[in-house]
Amino acid sequence: MVAIAILSVDPALRGSLEQLPRKDAAISLVGIVDSLPALFGLAEKYPVDVVLTTEVPGRTQLAAWQNRYKRSAWMILLDSADERSSQDALSAGASAILPRSAGLSEIVAAITAVTNGLMVFHKKVLPPLATSTPSAEQVNKGQDQHLRLTAREIEVMTAMADGASNKEIARRLGISFHTVKFHVAAVLEKLGAETRTEAVIKAAQLGIVML
């Protein structure tokens, strides 16, 4: 059973999203709130696997949430696929970004994906993300040598795109946990990313990994 919580001030959207358990019996709705403090209160009472929201949390807010509730993934429904909203959601560490117009079937599919360690970005939000990402040629052949990923860093990046944790990457590649942390930090720096999610999306747009 996947426990979801809804954070939205829009009555119409809340009414639509609360139908998700009827769409998929494996989904359980633990509550609907209209503010982040209320969401924290809800999470103190019930386990929350996925947060569905139209609000893009700040990095500090999301970091505080993830420190306390590590199991939860955030799915953000955007009003429009503009560059700023997409980048803000990406930088905040969202596991999925969907348009607000997404149907219940699409949302159910995204919930299934993120609870299995994957990341989901709807085709309607990818174009604006792509416009602010340097080209593959710039990364691989540009004059700025620090942008180039080594073969090992590409292996680590591929594992990150699969949703693997640092421990899982260490086991997969036969290297130490601390070495993985070093490579992950290097990948984030080279791609100019502040989160693993942002790094994966940039790598996908550059053709380094496939989502």
Beta strands, then each sheet from edge to edge (+ up, - down):
strand 1: 2-7
strand 2: 27-33
strand 3: 50-53
strand 4: 73-78
strand 5: 96-99
strand 6: 120-121
sheet 1: 2+ 1+ 3+ 4+ 5+ 6+
end
